[in-house]
Amino acid sequence: MGEKEIVLIVDLINLTERLVYGCYLAAFFCSIMTGRREQSAAKLKKAIMVFVIYAMPFTVGYIVPVYSWLSLLFVMALLVMASRSLGIEKNLAFLWGSLFFSTAQFSILITETFAFITSPYVMDGVKTEFKHTLIHYLIMAFVRAAVCSLMLVWISKIWKKSRLYLHLKELCCLCLMPAAGIIFSYIVQRMWITIKEGTVIRIYEQYPAFLGLVPLLAVLFYLGIIMTILSCRKMVEMQEERQRFFIQEQQVYAVQEHIEEVDQFYKGIQQIKHEMRGHLTNIKGLAESRNYDGLEQYIAEMDENMAAFELSIKTGNTVTDVIVGDKKKAADKLGIKFQSDFSYPKSDRYNAYDIGIILNNLLTNALEACEKMDGKERYIILSGRQKKKFFLIEVRNSFEGEIVIDEQTKLPVSTKENAAAGKLASIHGIGLSNVKREAEKYRGDIDIRVGKKEFMATVLLQQKKQ
């Protein structure tokens, strides 16, 4: 086997390795794509798209010599442009590409030391230098691919647990370490082989300490990426906790206001009861004096005063009466059709305060969604019914836009900033998480469904044991 044949085989190994890395990138991106319940054909189509985006520039690079970093930038740009077709955000596509390429570079730096150390051992028992080079190169390509796959799998698993939703600040923070790692890797690779006075010198021969320093720095860069993701996850969890506390505090305040309204309502009724004796005396006096015009006017004024204490919606519980009635008034002011078929459960094993929080959140979200549909048919339909030991609350409302469902919580993600940019509808995922928390008190859950121009939230409660 001659030198030309060996060079050709090495090029084929390099090309195969690039295609394998293209498969890695496709699988890496599939782990963050939305719509995991879609058909396998759609998933395969997206994976092939990522594979082609990666394979095309790097394959051309072997035919037409170009700097590898130009291919990297080209692939990154294509991934960002194709992010919408892939079902991911542009920021996440950019970050995911950065993580992939930095990890691939780290795997090269780590395995190169292993290649240098094992090279003399592979030489033993091999008759020709060309055959040695081919065998060793093939082994190292396999080791690089294995190391890279393990590192990518670890990042993917950590990310799934993180549930990070990237804005510009988080993107810059997370991309800093991968970018530094890629630059460091290119610098080291440019220094691997130098020619001095016609002699080829390898960096590990000239500086033996680099045998340990280069892979160590690569591992530290990789661990830095992992720690950055974990730190961002912790920060996001703390922010969500603060938001949950704030929203819960606001809900408590809102329900307290409703309870105060109910209290004032019943105080008014008690006052009318006390005044009723005087009203009867006045009516009797007007009747005895045959002042029928005055009697008619007096009764009309009493009807008007009594109407102020009449609830527009009756659910069977004073707290939910006020909450649903208040939301109906708000809907009427906005020109939103409001329909209620809600009946409070006939059981003392449900807490009106808990159900009030659920109704307040669901109806507030429905009002906000409808308010964004100016000039279109808008409606809110509330229903609540009991069946044996179960109580079902359902809110349906008109809706336009898109939502992102968290794969772990199965709730919409809060995307206020994206909505401001006109990309996604604003859904209060944190408010719905409070609904989920209240439902879990009753061994229940919340189910979210989005149909054609309609958003539906269903809460199932199971009455508490005595």
ZALO-733138 format. One record per residue (C-alpha): residue number from 0; y, x, z. Coordinates in Angstrom, 2 decimals, decimal comma, padded with zeros to 5 digits. Example, Ala and Ser with C-alpha at 12.3 -4.5 7.8 and 13.67 -1.06 7.14 Angstrom:
REM ZALO-733138
    k       py       px       pz
    0  -004,50   012,30   007,80
    1  -001,06   013,67   007,14
END
This chain:
REM ZALO-733138
    k       py       px       pz
    0   000,00   000,00   000,00
    1   003,28   001,59  -001,15
    2   006,77   001,55   000,31
    3   008,00  -001,18  -002,05
    4   005,17  -003,48  -001,04
    5   005,91  -002,86   002,63
    6   009,61  -003,65   002,12
    7   008,69  -006,86   000,30
    8   006,36  -007,94   003,11
    9   009,04  -007,17   005,73
   10   011,52  -009,32   003,79
   11   008,97  -012,13   003,71
   12   008,48  -011,78   007,48
   13   012,26  -011,95   007,97
   14   012,50  -015,01   005,76
   15   009,64  -016,71   007,61
   16   011,26  -015,86   010,93
   17   014,51  -017,49   009,79
   18   012,66  -020,63   008,75
   19   010,94  -020,72   012,15
   20   014,35  -020,42   013,82
   21   015,53  -023,28   011,63
   22   012,71  -025,39   013,09
   23   013,79  -024,28   016,57
   24   017,38  -025,39   015,87
   25   016,18  -028,77   014,56
   26   014,08  -029,35   017,69
   27   016,92  -028,09   019,89
   28   019,34  -030,63   018,39
   29   016,79  -033,45   018,50
   30   016,75  -033,12   022,29
   31   020,38  -034,32   022,53
   32   020,52  -036,84   019,70
   33   021,26  -040,45   020,69
   34   019,07  -043,32   019,63
   35   015,75  -041,95   020,83
   36   014,15  -045,35   020,39
   37   014,77  -045,37   016,67
   38   011,93  -045,00   014,16
   39   010,20  -041,69   013,64
   40   011,39  -041,59   010,02
   41   015,04  -041,62   011,12
   42   014,41  -038,86   013,65
   43   012,61  -036,76   011,05
   44   015,50  -037,25   008,63
   45   017,99  -035,91   011,17
   46   015,74  -032,97   012,03
   47   015,39  -032,06   008,35
   48   019,17  -032,22   007,98
   49   019,64  -029,67   010,79
   50   016,89  -027,47   009,34
   51   018,53  -027,44   005,89
   52   021,96  -026,71   007,40
   53   020,51  -023,64   009,13
   54   018,09  -022,43   006,45
   55   020,42  -022,62   003,46
   56   023,09  -020,06   004,49
   57   020,65  -017,59   006,05
   58   018,23  -017,84   003,10
   59   021,07  -017,21   000,67
   60   022,09  -014,29   002,86
   61   018,86  -012,49   002,00
   62   019,51  -012,93  -001,72
   63   023,26  -012,27  -001,73
   64   024,13  -009,74   001,00
   65   026,70  -011,18   003,42
   66   027,64  -010,48   007,00
   67   025,35  -012,42   009,33
   68   028,29  -013,63   011,40
   69   029,68  -015,37   008,31
   70   026,43  -017,31   008,00
   71   026,67  -018,17   011,70
   72   030,22  -019,55   011,35
   73   029,22  -021,48   008,24
   74   026,27  -023,11   010,00
   75   028,45  -023,97   013,01
   76   031,02  -025,64   010,76
   77   028,33  -027,65   008,95
   78   026,79  -028,80   012,24
   79   030,15  -030,04   013,49
   80   030,84  -031,88   010,22
   81   027,38  -033,48   010,29
   82   027,59  -034,45   013,99
   83   028,32  -038,11   013,29
   84   025,29  -038,43   011,01
   85   023,21  -036,76   013,72
   86   024,39  -039,22   016,37
   87   026,15  -036,66   018,61
   88   029,76  -035,81   019,42
   89   031,51  -032,97   017,62
   90   032,16  -031,08   020,85
   91   028,51  -031,26   021,81
   92   027,41  -030,14   018,32
   93   029,68  -027,09   018,55
   94   028,42  -026,22   022,03
   95   024,78  -026,73   021,09
   96   025,16  -024,43   018,10
   97   026,82  -021,79   020,29
   98   024,02  -022,00   022,84
   99   021,37  -021,67   020,15
  100   022,86  -018,62   018,41
  101   023,68  -016,84   021,67
  102   020,12  -017,43   022,92
  103   018,69  -016,13   019,65
  104   020,80  -012,98   019,98
  105   019,76  -012,50   023,63
  106   016,10  -012,72   022,62
  107   016,69  -009,91   020,09
  108   018,34  -007,67   022,68
  109   015,58  -008,29   025,21
  110   012,69  -007,67   022,82
  111   014,23  -004,62   021,14
  112   013,63  -002,57   024,28
  113   010,03  -003,73   024,27
  114   009,78  -002,73   020,59
  115   011,09   000,76   021,25
  116   008,76   001,34   024,19
  117   005,61   000,00   022,47
  118   006,21   001,71   019,13
  119   004,34   004,96   020,00
  120   001,32   003,00   021,31
  121   001,02   000,97   018,13
  122   001,07   004,23   016,14
  123  -002,19   005,32   017,77
  124  -005,16   004,46   015,59
  125  -003,02   003,59   012,56
  126  -003,62   005,86   009,58
  127  -000,32   005,44   007,71
  128   003,27   005,16   008,89
  129   003,93   002,24   006,53
  130   001,03   000,26   007,99
  131   002,29   001,03   011,49
  132   005,75  -000,23   010,61
  133   004,38  -003,46   009,17
  134   002,10  -004,23   012,13
  135   004,75  -003,40   014,70
  136   007,42  -005,42   012,91
  137   005,12  -008,43   012,69
  138   004,26  -008,25   016,40
  139   007,92  -007,99   017,41
  140   008,89  -010,96   015,20
  141   006,29  -013,05   017,01
  142   007,49  -011,85   020,44
  143   011,14  -012,58   019,57
  144   010,28  -016,10   018,45
  145   008,24  -016,75   021,63
  146   010,99  -015,46   023,96
  147   013,66  -017,42   022,12
  148   011,66  -020,67   022,29
  149   011,14  -020,34   026,05
  150   014,85  -019,70   026,64
  151   015,85  -022,69   024,49
  152   013,41  -024,98   026,29
  153   014,89  -024,02   029,66
  154   018,45  -024,75   028,50
  155   017,36  -028,08   027,03
  156   015,65  -029,17   030,25
  157   018,65  -028,25   032,40
  158   021,01  -030,09   030,07
  159   018,97  -033,30   030,19
  160   019,35  -033,35   033,96
  161   023,08  -032,59   033,78
  162   024,31  -035,65   031,84
  163   027,52  -033,83   030,87
  164   029,99  -035,54   028,54
  165   032,25  -032,95   026,99
  166   035,99  -033,01   026,72
  167   038,05  -030,03   025,56
  168   038,27  -028,44   029,01
  169   034,52  -028,58   029,63
  170   033,82  -027,36   026,08
  171   035,99  -024,26   026,53
  172   034,37  -023,50   029,88
  173   030,82  -023,82   028,56
  174   031,44  -021,93   025,30
  175   033,04  -018,90   026,95
  176   029,77  -017,22   028,00
  177   027,87  -017,87   024,73
  178   030,79  -016,55   022,66
  179   031,01  -013,37   024,78
  180   027,23  -012,93   024,52
  181   027,24  -013,24   020,72
  182   030,06  -010,67   020,37
  183   028,28  -008,27   022,74
  184   025,04  -008,65   020,80
  185   026,66  -007,88   017,45
  186   028,36  -004,81   018,87
  187   025,08  -003,45   020,28
  188   023,18  -004,17   017,07
  189   025,79  -002,26   015,07
  190   025,22   000,71   017,36
  191   021,42   000,67   017,30
  192   021,13   003,15   014,46
  193   023,72   005,80   013,59
  194   023,59   008,61   011,03
  195   024,97   011,95   012,15
  196   024,90   014,97   009,82
  197   022,18   013,35   007,75
  198   020,03   012,63   010,81
  199   019,11   009,07   011,84
  200   019,71   008,58   015,57
  201   018,65   005,48   017,53
  202   020,85   004,45   020,43
  203   017,91   004,40   022,84
  204   017,09   008,00   021,94
  205   020,67   009,12   022,45
  206   021,26   007,05   025,58
  207   017,93   006,32   027,35
  208   019,74   004,36   030,07
  209   020,44   001,65   027,49
  210   016,73   000,80   027,54
  211   017,37  -000,97   030,82
  212   021,08  -001,85   030,53
  213   021,00  -003,75   027,23
  214   018,20  -006,22   028,14
  215   019,65  -006,54   031,65
  216   023,06  -007,54   030,27
  217   021,39  -009,96   027,85
  218   019,53  -011,61   030,74
  219   022,74  -011,74   032,80
  220   024,59  -013,41   029,92
  221   021,80  -015,95   029,61
  222   021,75  -016,63   033,35
  223   025,53  -016,93   033,21
  224   025,13  -019,75   030,67
  225   022,61  -021,48   032,93
  226   024,87  -021,13   035,98
  227   027,88  -022,41   034,01
  228   025,96  -025,54   033,01
  229   024,81  -026,08   036,59
  230   028,36  -025,54   037,92
  231   029,81  -028,01   035,43
  232   027,10  -030,49   036,40
  233   028,05  -030,12   040,05
  234   031,73  -030,61   039,24
  235   030,99  -033,72   037,18
  236   028,81  -035,14   039,96
  237   031,61  -034,59   042,48
  238   034,13  -036,26   040,15
  239   031,79  -039,21   039,61
  240   031,27  -039,50   043,35
  241   035,03  -039,60   043,92
  242   035,40  -042,18   041,17
  243   032,59  -044,28   042,62
  244   034,23  -044,15   046,04
  245   037,61  -045,11   044,57
  246   036,15  -048,00   042,57
  247   034,11  -049,20   045,53
  248   037,24  -049,07   047,68
  249   039,14  -051,10   045,07
  250   036,30  -053,62   044,92
  251   036,27  -054,01   048,68
  252   040,03  -054,57   048,57
  253   039,66  -057,12   045,73
  254   036,92  -059,06   047,52
  255   038,96  -058,98   050,75
  256   041,87  -060,48   048,84
  257   039,60  -063,22   047,53
  258   038,33  -063,89   051,05
  259   041,93  -064,12   052,27
  260   042,64  -066,59   049,47
  261   039,69  -068,67   050,59
  262   040,94  -068,49   054,16
  263   044,41  -069,66   053,11
  264   042,79  -072,38   051,03
  265   040,90  -073,79   054,00
  266   043,90  -073,40   056,29
  267   045,77  -075,59   053,84
  268   042,98  -078,15   053,96
  269   043,03  -078,13   057,76
  270   046,78  -078,60   057,67
  271   046,44  -081,58   055,35
  272   043,86  -083,09   057,72
  273   046,30  -082,80   060,59
  274   049,06  -084,28   058,47
  275   046,89  -087,08   057,12
  276   047,51  -089,28   060,17
  277   051,23  -089,04   059,55
  278   050,73  -089,78   055,85
  279   048,70  -092,88   056,68
  280   051,42  -094,07   059,05
  281   054,06  -093,60   056,31
  282   051,89  -095,39   053,74
  283   051,32  -098,25   056,19
  284   055,06  -098,52   056,83
  285   055,89  -098,60   053,12
  286   053,22  -101,24   052,54
  287   054,46  -103,41   055,38
  288   058,02  -103,20   054,07
  289   056,70  -104,05   050,60
  290   058,43  -100,96   049,16
  291   055,85  -100,58   046,42
  292   057,93  -098,24   044,28
  293   058,37  -095,88   047,22
  294   054,67  -096,23   048,07
  295   053,67  -095,30   044,51
  296   055,99  -092,28   044,49
  297   054,72  -091,17   047,89
  298   051,07  -091,33   046,79
  299   051,90  -089,42   043,57
  300   053,48  -086,62   045,65
  301   050,37  -086,50   047,84
  302   048,18  -086,19   044,71
  303   050,32  -083,31   043,45
  304   050,07  -081,48   046,77
  305   046,31  -082,04   046,95
  306   045,85  -080,67   043,40
  307   047,06  -077,25   044,58
  308   043,92  -077,02   046,73
  309   041,54  -078,11   044,00
  310   039,31  -075,34   042,62
  311   038,85  -075,35   038,84
  312   035,28  -074,03   039,12
  313   032,80  -074,88   041,83
  314   029,80  -072,59   042,22
  315   028,48  -073,69   045,59
  316   030,05  -070,83   047,55
  317   033,66  -070,36   048,55
  318   033,81  -066,62   047,78
  319   032,31  -066,92   044,31
  320   034,44  -070,05   043,70
  321   037,61  -068,01   044,10
  322   036,36  -064,97   042,13
  323   035,13  -066,97   039,13
  324   038,18  -069,24   039,26
  325   040,50  -066,23   039,32
  326   038,81  -064,68   036,28
  327   038,99  -068,02   034,45
  328   042,73  -068,19   035,06
  329   043,10  -064,65   033,72
  330   041,04  -065,56   030,64
  331   043,10  -068,69   030,02
  332   046,32  -066,67   030,10
  333   044,89  -064,27   027,48
  334   043,61  -067,09   025,28
  335   039,98  -066,19   025,92
  336   037,46  -069,00   025,98
  337   035,76  -069,02   029,39
  338   032,54  -070,94   030,03
  339   030,75  -070,97   033,39
  340   027,36  -072,32   034,34
  341   027,05  -070,37   037,57
  342   025,42  -071,88   040,65
  343   025,21  -069,90   043,87
  344   021,58  -069,45   045,01
  345   020,34  -071,97   047,55
  346   019,07  -069,36   049,98
  347   020,55  -067,61   052,98
  348   018,87  -064,35   051,94
  349   021,68  -063,51   049,52
  350   025,00  -062,08   050,66
  351   028,08  -063,65   049,07
  352   029,93  -060,33   049,39
  353   027,28  -058,51   047,30
  354   027,18  -061,20   044,63
  355   030,99  -061,22   044,63
  356   031,06  -057,49   043,79
  357   028,58  -058,06   040,94
  358   030,59  -060,94   039,48
  359   033,91  -059,14   039,90
  360   032,66  -056,06   037,98
  361   030,91  -057,93   035,19
  362   033,78  -060,35   034,56
  363   036,41  -057,58   034,74
  364   034,55  -055,57   032,10
  365   034,17  -058,69   029,94
  366   037,89  -059,45   030,17
  367   038,82  -055,88   029,19
  368   036,43  -055,92   026,22
  369   037,81  -059,25   024,99
  370   041,41  -058,15   025,51
  371   040,88  -055,36   022,93
  372   039,97  -057,95   020,26
  373   043,45  -059,24   019,45
  374   043,61  -062,09   016,99
  375   039,85  -062,65   016,89
  376   037,43  -065,13   018,40
  377   037,04  -064,13   022,02
  378   034,80  -065,65   024,63
  379   033,12  -065,06   027,99
  380   030,01  -066,95   029,04
  381   028,84  -066,73   032,65
  382   025,58  -068,14   033,91
  383   023,68  -067,88   037,17
  384   020,44  -069,61   037,98
  385   017,70  -069,34   040,57
  386   014,01  -069,50   039,82
  387   011,80  -069,37   042,88
  388   012,45  -066,02   044,60
  389   014,59  -064,62   041,78
  390   018,26  -065,07   040,94
  391   019,54  -064,20   037,46
  392   023,20  -063,47   036,66
  393   024,18  -063,14   033,01
  394   027,55  -062,40   031,41
  395   027,98  -062,47   027,64
  396   031,24  -061,66   025,91
  397   032,59  -060,96   022,46
  398   032,67  -057,24   021,74
  399   033,55  -054,77   019,00
  400   032,93  -051,04   018,99
  401   030,22  -048,60   019,97
  402   028,81  -047,51   023,29
  403   026,78  -044,53   024,44
  404   023,84  -045,38   026,71
  405   022,84  -042,78   029,27
  406   019,14  -042,08   028,87
  407   018,57  -041,72   032,62
  408   020,63  -044,56   034,11
  409   020,35  -046,86   031,06
  410   024,03  -047,71   031,58
  411   027,01  -047,26   029,25
  412   028,85  -044,00   029,62
  413   032,51  -044,12   030,60
  414   034,37  -042,95   027,47
  415   038,02  -043,77   028,09
  416   039,38  -040,63   026,42
  417   037,28  -041,12   023,32
  418   038,31  -044,75   023,16
  419   041,94  -043,68   023,22
  420   041,17  -041,67   020,09
  421   039,71  -044,76   018,46
  422   036,11  -043,56   018,42
  423   034,38  -045,56   021,09
  424   035,02  -048,72   023,05
  425   035,95  -048,29   026,69
  426   033,09  -049,31   028,97
  427   033,28  -048,70   032,70
  428   029,93  -047,06   033,29
  429   030,87  -046,28   036,88
  430   031,73  -049,93   037,61
  431   028,39  -050,99   036,18
  432   026,67  -048,34   038,29
  433   028,08  -050,18   041,32
  434   026,55  -053,38   039,98
  435   023,25  -051,52   039,65
  436   023,58  -050,30   043,24
  437   024,17  -053,84   044,54
  438   021,21  -055,12   042,52
  439   018,95  -052,44   043,96
  440   019,68  -053,84   047,44
  441   017,69  -056,87   046,31
  442   014,97  -054,87   044,53
  443   016,59  -055,80   041,23
  444   018,24  -054,10   038,29
  445   020,79  -054,52   035,50
  446   019,95  -054,71   031,81
  447   022,54  -053,92   029,10
  448   022,20  -055,14   025,53
  449   024,59  -054,88   022,61
  450   024,08  -057,24   019,69
  451   026,19  -058,21   016,72
  452   029,72  -058,48   018,11
  453   028,37  -059,36   021,56
  454   027,86  -057,45   024,80
  455   025,42  -058,88   027,34
  456   024,80  -057,74   030,92
  457   021,93  -059,30   032,87
  458   021,41  -058,73   036,59
  459   018,13  -059,71   038,23
  460   018,06  -060,12   042,02
  461   015,09  -060,80   044,29
  462   015,79  -062,49   047,58
  463   015,44  -060,28   050,63
  464   012,57  -060,74   053,01
  465   013,29  -062,54   056,25
END
